[in-house]
């Protein structure tokens, strides 16, 4: 039996800076890295590369021993995970999408073991969660978003990707998925200006637009 060819609408979201405010956790974890490994790189520099897999950030920062550093970072993140908070209105918005028969997915560069408990806090029915693994490239490559679409059995044009960093926008562009910038996150929308949501509840206006190409899509596909 083959999968049905009908394409359902899908809302796919980044985690950090879109679903949950994890910056206090990341700041704490990076402090632990600096102290334990004697690394003289401020959080501001680390933060510029948020959204990429950790190993890629280490490479961009010119840091060696990425595995050891990652171990410290992961351990410190687990210890301070209670500092993470869902953004106000996120659960409400996602439940509205689910009630309107949209599929929900997550594409994040956070490893699954740390992403899963954070997502569980939201109590939302995510049908696809794509996290880094050795087999595929991470954001800004389109791989994880394209795989999420396969998981959801839907088309790029039927989906929307909500992110907060330039890597999210590039990932969406390369996957052919319309992009919506979460202005409450950590990054700038970039140029030319994409469609912007100013708060999680602002996502709800998508419910009335369907997924036909329109003003919402134009800026994101340039
Ligand atoms: Mg993010």
Boltz pocket constraint, residues with backbone or C-beta under 6 A from the ligand:
constraints:
  - pocket:
      binder: B
      contacts: [[A, 14], [A, 15], [A, 16], [A, 17], [A, 18], [A, 50], [A, 51], [A, 163], [A, 164], [A, 165], [A, 185]]
      max_distance: 6.0
